[in-house]
Amino acid sequence: MMIVLVTGVSAAGKSTLARHLATHGQPAVSLDGHPGLCDWVGEHGAPVPWPTDPDRAWLARHRWVWHADVLDRLIAAAVAEAGEAAALFLCGRADNAYELRDRFDAVVVLTIDGAVAALRLDAAERGNPFGRMGDSRAAILDGLEADQRALTGWADAVVDGRLPVAEVADELLTAAAMLALRRAFP
């Protein structure tokens, strides 16, 4: 089974895509909502409370990270549950994702533009509060291009996250199939 990390900036559509894939029979997990996986950490790596009103200085001094041991258990459980599926899609973003790259067989980045990011951050149905708290919205929008360049720099494929979710899913499945073929026939 190929383990695919689907990542992107905040509001790229990772959680929406995970729900869509799961609804349509594909093994997919939204990492942002997994209990115990994610934490804000300070300069020394110790977890800190989720801020209610972070300013830019706070955001610059803290990182959103995945705990490697929890990620490993999550992957093992999801692989066991997925059975004979060709791929498992893990959808999420963390500041230490690159450091955990060895857990994934492929990385696909969803990209969006500033206008789409702003619309999605403002959407009432958005479940993630990041982008509505303190300076987080401005930090996301101001850093959008640089963050996307950094993510695409280590990705195996890029998918246009501005498309309707069904089209994003189709593009993702095509990219995963192509990446699997490249692995099988280097």
PyMOL commands that place a pseudoatom at each C-alpha (Angstrom):
pseudoatom trace, name=CA, resn=MET, resi=1, chain=A, elem=C, hetatm=0, pos=[0.000, 0.000, 0.000]
pseudoatom trace, name=CA, resn=MET, resi=2, chain=A, elem=C, hetatm=0, pos=[1.273, 3.441, -0.896]
pseudoatom trace, name=CA, resn=ILE, resi=3, chain=A, elem=C, hetatm=0, pos=[1.028, 6.027, 1.903]
pseudoatom trace, name=CA, resn=VAL, resi=4, chain=A, elem=C, hetatm=0, pos=[0.377, 9.464, 0.445]
pseudoatom trace, name=CA, resn=LEU, resi=5, chain=A, elem=C, hetatm=0, pos=[0.625, 12.701, 2.405]
pseudoatom trace, name=CA, resn=VAL, resi=6, chain=A, elem=C, hetatm=0, pos=[-1.729, 15.313, 0.978]
pseudoatom trace, name=CA, resn=THR, resi=7, chain=A, elem=C, hetatm=0, pos=[-0.600, 18.667, 2.312]
pseudoatom trace, name=CA, resn=GLY, resi=8, chain=A, elem=C, hetatm=0, pos=[-0.966, 22.365, 1.580]
pseudoatom trace, name=CA, resn=VAL, resi=9, chain=A, elem=C, hetatm=0, pos=[-1.400, 25.710, 3.239]
pseudoatom trace, name=CA, resn=SER, resi=10, chain=A, elem=C, hetatm=0, pos=[-4.304, 26.451, 5.566]
pseudoatom trace, name=CA, resn=ALA, resi=11, chain=A, elem=C, hetatm=0, pos=[-7.579, 26.492, 3.592]
pseudoatom trace, name=CA, resn=ALA, resi=12, chain=A, elem=C, hetatm=0, pos=[-6.156, 24.455, 0.694]
pseudoatom trace, name=CA, resn=GLY, resi=13, chain=A, elem=C, hetatm=0, pos=[-8.961, 21.920, 1.205]
pseudoatom trace, name=CA, resn=LYS, resi=14, chain=A, elem=C, hetatm=0, pos=[-7.140, 19.050, 2.892]
pseudoatom trace, name=CA, resn=SER, resi=15, chain=A, elem=C, hetatm=0, pos=[-9.865, 18.132, 5.404]
pseudoatom trace, name=CA, resn=THR, resi=16, chain=A, elem=C, hetatm=0, pos=[-12.641, 18.578, 2.838]
pseudoatom trace, name=CA, resn=LEU, resi=17, chain=A, elem=C, hetatm=0, pos=[-10.740, 16.301, 0.467]
pseudoatom trace, name=CA, resn=ALA, resi=18, chain=A, elem=C, hetatm=0, pos=[-10.232, 13.669, 3.182]
pseudoatom trace, name=CA, resn=ARG, resi=19, chain=A, elem=C, hetatm=0, pos=[-13.976, 13.617, 3.876]
pseudoatom trace, name=CA, resn=HIS, resi=20, chain=A, elem=C, hetatm=0, pos=[-14.756, 13.391, 0.149]
pseudoatom trace, name=CA, resn=LEU, resi=21, chain=A, elem=C, hetatm=0, pos=[-12.295, 10.546, -0.419]
pseudoatom trace, name=CA, resn=ALA, resi=22, chain=A, elem=C, hetatm=0, pos=[-13.608, 8.592, 2.576]
pseudoatom trace, name=CA, resn=THR, resi=23, chain=A, elem=C, hetatm=0, pos=[-17.211, 9.094, 1.444]
pseudoatom trace, name=CA, resn=HIS, resi=24, chain=A, elem=C, hetatm=0, pos=[-16.244, 7.653, -1.937]
pseudoatom trace, name=CA, resn=GLY, resi=25, chain=A, elem=C, hetatm=0, pos=[-14.533, 4.538, -0.600]
pseudoatom trace, name=CA, resn=GLN, resi=26, chain=A, elem=C, hetatm=0, pos=[-10.914, 5.694, -0.483]
pseudoatom trace, name=CA, resn=PRO, resi=27, chain=A, elem=C, hetatm=0, pos=[-8.935, 5.249, 2.753]
pseudoatom trace, name=CA, resn=ALA, resi=28, chain=A, elem=C, hetatm=0, pos=[-8.329, 8.827, 3.916]
pseudoatom trace, name=CA, resn=VAL, resi=29, chain=A, elem=C, hetatm=0, pos=[-7.608, 10.493, 7.246]
pseudoatom trace, name=CA, resn=SER, resi=30, chain=A, elem=C, hetatm=0, pos=[-7.762, 14.186, 8.143]
pseudoatom trace, name=CA, resn=LEU, resi=31, chain=A, elem=C, hetatm=0, pos=[-4.693, 14.591, 10.314]
pseudoatom trace, name=CA, resn=ASP, resi=32, chain=A, elem=C, hetatm=0, pos=[-5.691, 17.947, 11.816]
pseudoatom trace, name=CA, resn=GLY, resi=33, chain=A, elem=C, hetatm=0, pos=[-8.558, 16.379, 13.705]
pseudoatom trace, name=CA, resn=HIS, resi=34, chain=A, elem=C, hetatm=0, pos=[-6.769, 13.303, 15.012]
pseudoatom trace, name=CA, resn=PRO, resi=35, chain=A, elem=C, hetatm=0, pos=[-6.635, 13.336, 18.841]
pseudoatom trace, name=CA, resn=GLY, resi=36, chain=A, elem=C, hetatm=0, pos=[-3.152, 13.715, 20.285]
pseudoatom trace, name=CA, resn=LEU, resi=37, chain=A, elem=C, hetatm=0, pos=[-1.371, 14.086, 16.948]
pseudoatom trace, name=CA, resn=CYS, resi=38, chain=A, elem=C, hetatm=0, pos=[-1.008, 17.871, 16.746]
pseudoatom trace, name=CA, resn=ASP, resi=39, chain=A, elem=C, hetatm=0, pos=[0.270, 20.510, 19.144]
pseudoatom trace, name=CA, resn=TRP, resi=40, chain=A, elem=C, hetatm=0, pos=[1.595, 24.013, 19.177]
pseudoatom trace, name=CA, resn=VAL, resi=41, chain=A, elem=C, hetatm=0, pos=[5.127, 23.903, 20.536]
pseudoatom trace, name=CA, resn=GLY, resi=42, chain=A, elem=C, hetatm=0, pos=[7.427, 26.609, 21.796]
pseudoatom trace, name=CA, resn=GLU, resi=43, chain=A, elem=C, hetatm=0, pos=[11.062, 27.301, 21.015]
pseudoatom trace, name=CA, resn=HIS, resi=44, chain=A, elem=C, hetatm=0, pos=[12.278, 24.263, 22.989]
pseudoatom trace, name=CA, resn=GLY, resi=45, chain=A, elem=C, hetatm=0, pos=[9.708, 21.859, 21.525]
pseudoatom trace, name=CA, resn=ALA, resi=46, chain=A, elem=C, hetatm=0, pos=[7.450, 21.672, 24.556]
pseudoatom trace, name=CA, resn=PRO, resi=47, chain=A, elem=C, hetatm=0, pos=[3.686, 21.797, 23.907]
pseudoatom trace, name=CA, resn=VAL, resi=48, chain=A, elem=C, hetatm=0, pos=[1.949, 25.083, 24.742]
pseudoatom trace, name=CA, resn=PRO, resi=49, chain=A, elem=C, hetatm=0, pos=[-1.777, 25.860, 25.068]
pseudoatom trace, name=CA, resn=TRP, resi=50, chain=A, elem=C, hetatm=0, pos=[-3.666, 26.698, 21.887]
pseudoatom trace, name=CA, resn=PRO, resi=51, chain=A, elem=C, hetatm=0, pos=[-3.869, 30.505, 21.829]
pseudoatom trace, name=CA, resn=THR, resi=52, chain=A, elem=C, hetatm=0, pos=[-7.194, 32.283, 21.548]
pseudoatom trace, name=CA, resn=ASP, resi=53, chain=A, elem=C, hetatm=0, pos=[-5.753, 35.453, 20.022]
pseudoatom trace, name=CA, resn=PRO, resi=54, chain=A, elem=C, hetatm=0, pos=[-2.214, 34.827, 18.655]
pseudoatom trace, name=CA, resn=ASP, resi=55, chain=A, elem=C, hetatm=0, pos=[-0.333, 37.835, 17.357]
pseudoatom trace, name=CA, resn=ARG, resi=56, chain=A, elem=C, hetatm=0, pos=[2.427, 37.683, 14.730]
pseudoatom trace, name=CA, resn=ALA, resi=57, chain=A, elem=C, hetatm=0, pos=[5.167, 37.551, 17.356]
pseudoatom trace, name=CA, resn=TRP, resi=58, chain=A, elem=C, hetatm=0, pos=[3.553, 34.520, 19.006]
pseudoatom trace, name=CA, resn=LEU, resi=59, chain=A, elem=C, hetatm=0, pos=[3.063, 32.787, 15.644]
pseudoatom trace, name=CA, resn=ALA, resi=60, chain=A, elem=C, hetatm=0, pos=[6.710, 33.425, 14.715]
pseudoatom trace, name=CA, resn=ARG, resi=61, chain=A, elem=C, hetatm=0, pos=[7.933, 31.792, 17.947]
pseudoatom trace, name=CA, resn=HIS, resi=62, chain=A, elem=C, hetatm=0, pos=[5.734, 28.678, 17.798]
pseudoatom trace, name=CA, resn=ARG, resi=63, chain=A, elem=C, hetatm=0, pos=[5.276, 25.733, 15.470]
pseudoatom trace, name=CA, resn=TRP, resi=64, chain=A, elem=C, hetatm=0, pos=[2.327, 23.463, 14.721]
pseudoatom trace, name=CA, resn=VAL, resi=65, chain=A, elem=C, hetatm=0, pos=[3.748, 19.934, 14.848]
pseudoatom trace, name=CA, resn=TRP, resi=66, chain=A, elem=C, hetatm=0, pos=[2.826, 16.278, 14.595]
pseudoatom trace, name=CA, resn=HIS, resi=67, chain=A, elem=C, hetatm=0, pos=[4.043, 13.891, 17.276]
pseudoatom trace, name=CA, resn=ALA, resi=68, chain=A, elem=C, hetatm=0, pos=[6.002, 11.171, 15.441]
pseudoatom trace, name=CA, resn=ASP, resi=69, chain=A, elem=C, hetatm=0, pos=[4.919, 8.336, 17.737]
pseudoatom trace, name=CA, resn=VAL, resi=70, chain=A, elem=C, hetatm=0, pos=[1.238, 9.222, 17.369]
pseudoatom trace, name=CA, resn=LEU, resi=71, chain=A, elem=C, hetatm=0, pos=[1.635, 9.577, 13.599]
pseudoatom trace, name=CA, resn=ASP, resi=72, chain=A, elem=C, hetatm=0, pos=[3.252, 6.140, 13.422]
pseudoatom trace, name=CA, resn=ARG, resi=73, chain=A, elem=C, hetatm=0, pos=[0.383, 4.547, 15.380]
pseudoatom trace, name=CA, resn=LEU, resi=74, chain=A, elem=C, hetatm=0, pos=[-2.190, 6.371, 13.250]
pseudoatom trace, name=CA, resn=ILE, resi=75, chain=A, elem=C, hetatm=0, pos=[-0.551, 5.146, 10.027]
pseudoatom trace, name=CA, resn=ALA, resi=76, chain=A, elem=C, hetatm=0, pos=[-0.334, 1.544, 11.291]
pseudoatom trace, name=CA, resn=ALA, resi=77, chain=A, elem=C, hetatm=0, pos=[-3.998, 1.549, 12.314]
pseudoatom trace, name=CA, resn=ALA, resi=78, chain=A, elem=C, hetatm=0, pos=[-5.147, 3.162, 9.049]
pseudoatom trace, name=CA, resn=VAL, resi=79, chain=A, elem=C, hetatm=0, pos=[-3.126, 0.691, 6.963]
pseudoatom trace, name=CA, resn=ALA, resi=80, chain=A, elem=C, hetatm=0, pos=[-4.627, -2.235, 8.888]
pseudoatom trace, name=CA, resn=GLU, resi=81, chain=A, elem=C, hetatm=0, pos=[-8.129, -0.843, 8.412]
pseudoatom trace, name=CA, resn=ALA, resi=82, chain=A, elem=C, hetatm=0, pos=[-7.605, -0.072, 4.697]
pseudoatom trace, name=CA, resn=GLY, resi=83, chain=A, elem=C, hetatm=0, pos=[-7.008, -3.725, 3.856]
pseudoatom trace, name=CA, resn=GLU, resi=84, chain=A, elem=C, hetatm=0, pos=[-6.241, -4.264, 0.174]
pseudoatom trace, name=CA, resn=ALA, resi=85, chain=A, elem=C, hetatm=0, pos=[-6.526, -0.623, -0.897]
pseudoatom trace, name=CA, resn=ALA, resi=86, chain=A, elem=C, hetatm=0, pos=[-3.804, 0.626, -3.241]
pseudoatom trace, name=CA, resn=ALA, resi=87, chain=A, elem=C, hetatm=0, pos=[-3.246, 3.859, -1.328]
pseudoatom trace, name=CA, resn=LEU, resi=88, chain=A, elem=C, hetatm=0, pos=[-3.875, 5.528, 2.003]
pseudoatom trace, name=CA, resn=PHE, resi=89, chain=A, elem=C, hetatm=0, pos=[-4.300, 9.306, 1.900]
pseudoatom trace, name=CA, resn=LEU, resi=90, chain=A, elem=C, hetatm=0, pos=[-3.236, 11.277, 4.977]
pseudoatom trace, name=CA, resn=CYS, resi=91, chain=A, elem=C, hetatm=0, pos=[-4.418, 14.875, 4.649]
pseudoatom trace, name=CA, resn=GLY, resi=92, chain=A, elem=C, hetatm=0, pos=[-2.892, 17.604, 6.778]
pseudoatom trace, name=CA, resn=ARG, resi=93, chain=A, elem=C, hetatm=0, pos=[-0.079, 20.000, 7.409]
pseudoatom trace, name=CA, resn=ALA, resi=94, chain=A, elem=C, hetatm=0, pos=[2.467, 20.464, 10.159]
pseudoatom trace, name=CA, resn=ASP, resi=95, chain=A, elem=C, hetatm=0, pos=[5.591, 22.547, 10.420]
pseudoatom trace, name=CA, resn=ASN, resi=96, chain=A, elem=C, hetatm=0, pos=[7.610, 19.366, 10.973]
pseudoatom trace, name=CA, resn=ALA, resi=97, chain=A, elem=C, hetatm=0, pos=[6.098, 17.367, 8.096]
pseudoatom trace, name=CA, resn=TYR, resi=98, chain=A, elem=C, hetatm=0, pos=[9.337, 17.468, 6.111]
pseudoatom trace, name=CA, resn=GLU, resi=99, chain=A, elem=C, hetatm=0, pos=[11.196, 16.043, 9.108]
pseudoatom trace, name=CA, resn=LEU, resi=100, chain=A, elem=C, hetatm=0, pos=[8.733, 13.112, 9.060]
pseudoatom trace, name=CA, resn=ARG, resi=101, chain=A, elem=C, hetatm=0, pos=[8.915, 12.645, 5.264]
pseudoatom trace, name=CA, resn=ASP, resi=102, chain=A, elem=C, hetatm=0, pos=[10.226, 9.080, 5.603]
pseudoatom trace, name=CA, resn=ARG, resi=103, chain=A, elem=C, hetatm=0, pos=[6.768, 7.949, 6.802]
pseudoatom trace, name=CA, resn=PHE, resi=104, chain=A, elem=C, hetatm=0, pos=[5.236, 8.701, 3.388]
pseudoatom trace, name=CA, resn=ASP, resi=105, chain=A, elem=C, hetatm=0, pos=[5.769, 7.062, 0.014]
pseudoatom trace, name=CA, resn=ALA, resi=106, chain=A, elem=C, hetatm=0, pos=[4.618, 10.195, -1.780]
pseudoatom trace, name=CA, resn=VAL, resi=107, chain=A, elem=C, hetatm=0, pos=[3.730, 13.798, -1.016]
pseudoatom trace, name=CA, resn=VAL, resi=108, chain=A, elem=C, hetatm=0, pos=[1.087, 15.711, -2.970]
pseudoatom trace, name=CA, resn=VAL, resi=109, chain=A, elem=C, hetatm=0, pos=[0.568, 19.433, -2.385]
pseudoatom trace, name=CA, resn=LEU, resi=110, chain=A, elem=C, hetatm=0, pos=[-2.753, 21.198, -2.913]
pseudoatom trace, name=CA, resn=THR, resi=111, chain=A, elem=C, hetatm=0, pos=[-2.176, 24.771, -4.105]
pseudoatom trace, name=CA, resn=ILE, resi=112, chain=A, elem=C, hetatm=0, pos=[-4.563, 27.714, -4.014]
pseudoatom trace, name=CA, resn=ASP, resi=113, chain=A, elem=C, hetatm=0, pos=[-4.376, 31.443, -4.598]
pseudoatom trace, name=CA, resn=GLY, resi=114, chain=A, elem=C, hetatm=0, pos=[-4.942, 34.305, -2.166]
pseudoatom trace, name=CA, resn=ALA, resi=115, chain=A, elem=C, hetatm=0, pos=[-8.522, 34.953, -3.257]
pseudoatom trace, name=CA, resn=VAL, resi=116, chain=A, elem=C, hetatm=0, pos=[-9.556, 31.339, -2.699]
pseudoatom trace, name=CA, resn=ALA, resi=117, chain=A, elem=C, hetatm=0, pos=[-7.685, 31.217, 0.604]
pseudoatom trace, name=CA, resn=ALA, resi=118, chain=A, elem=C, hetatm=0, pos=[-9.494, 34.332, 1.845]
pseudoatom trace, name=CA, resn=LEU, resi=119, chain=A, elem=C, hetatm=0, pos=[-12.920, 32.977, 0.816]
pseudoatom trace, name=CA, resn=ARG, resi=120, chain=A, elem=C, hetatm=0, pos=[-12.299, 29.640, 2.497]
pseudoatom trace, name=CA, resn=LEU, resi=121, chain=A, elem=C, hetatm=0, pos=[-10.900, 31.169, 5.680]
pseudoatom trace, name=CA, resn=ASP, resi=122, chain=A, elem=C, hetatm=0, pos=[-14.040, 33.307, 5.934]
pseudoatom trace, name=CA, resn=ALA, resi=123, chain=A, elem=C, hetatm=0, pos=[-16.476, 30.443, 5.218]
pseudoatom trace, name=CA, resn=ALA, resi=124, chain=A, elem=C, hetatm=0, pos=[-18.894, 29.882, 8.090]
pseudoatom trace, name=CA, resn=GLU, resi=125, chain=A, elem=C, hetatm=0, pos=[-18.728, 26.097, 7.650]
pseudoatom trace, name=CA, resn=ARG, resi=126, chain=A, elem=C, hetatm=0, pos=[-14.943, 25.969, 8.054]
pseudoatom trace, name=CA, resn=GLY, resi=127, chain=A, elem=C, hetatm=0, pos=[-14.249, 23.738, 11.036]
pseudoatom trace, name=CA, resn=ASN, resi=128, chain=A, elem=C, hetatm=0, pos=[-10.662, 24.801, 11.714]
pseudoatom trace, name=CA, resn=PRO, resi=129, chain=A, elem=C, hetatm=0, pos=[-10.447, 27.978, 13.814]
pseudoatom trace, name=CA, resn=PHE, resi=130, chain=A, elem=C, hetatm=0, pos=[-6.913, 28.763, 12.575]
pseudoatom trace, name=CA, resn=GLY, resi=131, chain=A, elem=C, hetatm=0, pos=[-7.351, 31.710, 10.242]
pseudoatom trace, name=CA, resn=ARG, resi=132, chain=A, elem=C, hetatm=0, pos=[-10.007, 33.311, 12.450]
pseudoatom trace, name=CA, resn=MET, resi=133, chain=A, elem=C, hetatm=0, pos=[-7.926, 33.785, 15.589]
pseudoatom trace, name=CA, resn=GLY, resi=134, chain=A, elem=C, hetatm=0, pos=[-5.787, 36.843, 16.217]
pseudoatom trace, name=CA, resn=ASP, resi=135, chain=A, elem=C, hetatm=0, pos=[-3.292, 37.503, 13.434]
pseudoatom trace, name=CA, resn=SER, resi=136, chain=A, elem=C, hetatm=0, pos=[-3.497, 33.973, 12.012]
pseudoatom trace, name=CA, resn=ARG, resi=137, chain=A, elem=C, hetatm=0, pos=[-5.563, 35.006, 8.973]
pseudoatom trace, name=CA, resn=ALA, resi=138, chain=A, elem=C, hetatm=0, pos=[-3.119, 37.746, 7.992]
pseudoatom trace, name=CA, resn=ALA, resi=139, chain=A, elem=C, hetatm=0, pos=[-0.164, 35.424, 8.591]
pseudoatom trace, name=CA, resn=ILE, resi=140, chain=A, elem=C, hetatm=0, pos=[-1.699, 32.770, 6.320]
pseudoatom trace, name=CA, resn=LEU, resi=141, chain=A, elem=C, hetatm=0, pos=[-2.461, 35.197, 3.507]
pseudoatom trace, name=CA, resn=ASP, resi=142, chain=A, elem=C, hetatm=0, pos=[0.821, 37.114, 3.754]
pseudoatom trace, name=CA, resn=GLY, resi=143, chain=A, elem=C, hetatm=0, pos=[2.873, 33.923, 3.761]
pseudoatom trace, name=CA, resn=LEU, resi=144, chain=A, elem=C, hetatm=0, pos=[0.805, 32.021, 1.207]
pseudoatom trace, name=CA, resn=GLU, resi=145, chain=A, elem=C, hetatm=0, pos=[3.181, 32.177, -1.760]
pseudoatom trace, name=CA, resn=ALA, resi=146, chain=A, elem=C, hetatm=0, pos=[6.332, 31.480, 0.264]
pseudoatom trace, name=CA, resn=ASP, resi=147, chain=A, elem=C, hetatm=0, pos=[4.657, 28.607, 2.136]
pseudoatom trace, name=CA, resn=GLN, resi=148, chain=A, elem=C, hetatm=0, pos=[3.444, 27.041, -1.114]
pseudoatom trace, name=CA, resn=ARG, resi=149, chain=A, elem=C, hetatm=0, pos=[6.890, 27.355, -2.704]
pseudoatom trace, name=CA, resn=ALA, resi=150, chain=A, elem=C, hetatm=0, pos=[8.427, 25.615, 0.316]
pseudoatom trace, name=CA, resn=LEU, resi=151, chain=A, elem=C, hetatm=0, pos=[5.857, 22.786, 0.202]
pseudoatom trace, name=CA, resn=THR, resi=152, chain=A, elem=C, hetatm=0, pos=[6.074, 22.228, -3.542]
pseudoatom trace, name=CA, resn=GLY, resi=153, chain=A, elem=C, hetatm=0, pos=[9.867, 22.168, -3.242]
pseudoatom trace, name=CA, resn=TRP, resi=154, chain=A, elem=C, hetatm=0, pos=[9.740, 18.709, -1.646]
pseudoatom trace, name=CA, resn=ALA, resi=155, chain=A, elem=C, hetatm=0, pos=[6.502, 17.395, -3.127]
pseudoatom trace, name=CA, resn=ASP, resi=156, chain=A, elem=C, hetatm=0, pos=[6.223, 14.569, -5.632]
pseudoatom trace, name=CA, resn=ALA, resi=157, chain=A, elem=C, hetatm=0, pos=[3.143, 16.109, -7.278]
pseudoatom trace, name=CA, resn=VAL, resi=158, chain=A, elem=C, hetatm=0, pos=[1.044, 19.270, -7.171]
pseudoatom trace, name=CA, resn=VAL, resi=159, chain=A, elem=C, hetatm=0, pos=[-2.751, 19.438, -7.535]
pseudoatom trace, name=CA, resn=ASP, resi=160, chain=A, elem=C, hetatm=0, pos=[-4.787, 22.603, -8.068]
pseudoatom trace, name=CA, resn=GLY, resi=161, chain=A, elem=C, hetatm=0, pos=[-6.805, 22.893, -4.853]
pseudoatom trace, name=CA, resn=ARG, resi=162, chain=A, elem=C, hetatm=0, pos=[-8.986, 25.660, -6.324]
pseudoatom trace, name=CA, resn=LEU, resi=163, chain=A, elem=C, hetatm=0, pos=[-10.962, 23.093, -8.311]
pseudoatom trace, name=CA, resn=PRO, resi=164, chain=A, elem=C, hetatm=0, pos=[-14.221, 21.589, -7.034]
pseudoatom trace, name=CA, resn=VAL, resi=165, chain=A, elem=C, hetatm=0, pos=[-13.482, 18.824, -4.509]
pseudoatom trace, name=CA, resn=ALA, resi=166, chain=A, elem=C, hetatm=0, pos=[-14.552, 16.005, -6.859]
pseudoatom trace, name=CA, resn=GLU, resi=167, chain=A, elem=C, hetatm=0, pos=[-12.071, 17.247, -9.467]
pseudoatom trace, name=CA, resn=VAL, resi=168, chain=A, elem=C, hetatm=0, pos=[-9.345, 17.629, -6.842]
pseudoatom trace, name=CA, resn=ALA, resi=169, chain=A, elem=C, hetatm=0, pos=[-9.991, 14.025, -5.803]
pseudoatom trace, name=CA, resn=ASP, resi=170, chain=A, elem=C, hetatm=0, pos=[-9.768, 12.831, -9.411]
pseudoatom trace, name=CA, resn=GLU, resi=171, chain=A, elem=C, hetatm=0, pos=[-6.496, 14.740, -9.913]
pseudoatom trace, name=CA, resn=LEU, resi=172, chain=A, elem=C, hetatm=0, pos=[-5.123, 13.308, -6.673]
pseudoatom trace, name=CA, resn=LEU, resi=173, chain=A, elem=C, hetatm=0, pos=[-6.030, 9.739, -7.607]
pseudoatom trace, name=CA, resn=THR, resi=174, chain=A, elem=C, hetatm=0, pos=[-4.405, 10.206, -11.026]
pseudoatom trace, name=CA, resn=ALA, resi=175, chain=A, elem=C, hetatm=0, pos=[-1.258, 11.650, -9.451]
pseudoatom trace, name=CA, resn=ALA, resi=176, chain=A, elem=C, hetatm=0, pos=[-1.106, 8.773, -6.933]
pseudoatom trace, name=CA, resn=ALA, resi=177, chain=A, elem=C, hetatm=0, pos=[-1.478, 6.208, -9.726]
pseudoatom trace, name=CA, resn=MET, resi=178, chain=A, elem=C, hetatm=0, pos=[1.324, 7.849, -11.713]
pseudoatom trace, name=CA, resn=LEU, resi=179, chain=A, elem=C, hetatm=0, pos=[3.564, 7.968, -8.649]
pseudoatom trace, name=CA, resn=ALA, resi=180, chain=A, elem=C, hetatm=0, pos=[2.856, 4.291, -7.952]
pseudoatom trace, name=CA, resn=LEU, resi=181, chain=A, elem=C, hetatm=0, pos=[3.829, 3.411, -11.523]
pseudoatom trace, name=CA, resn=ARG, resi=182, chain=A, elem=C, hetatm=0, pos=[7.058, 5.370, -11.187]
pseudoatom trace, name=CA, resn=ARG, resi=183, chain=A, elem=C, hetatm=0, pos=[7.837, 3.452, -7.980]
pseudoatom trace, name=CA, resn=ALA, resi=184, chain=A, elem=C, hetatm=0, pos=[7.113, 0.124, -9.641]
pseudoatom trace, name=CA, resn=PHE, resi=185, chain=A, elem=C, hetatm=0, pos=[9.031, 0.941, -12.837]
pseudoatom trace, name=CA, resn=PRO, resi=186, chain=A, elem=C, hetatm=0, pos=[11.820, 3.377, -11.936]
for i in range(1, 186): cmd.bond("trace and resi %d" % i, "trace and resi %d" % (i + 1))
show_as sticks, trace
zoom trace
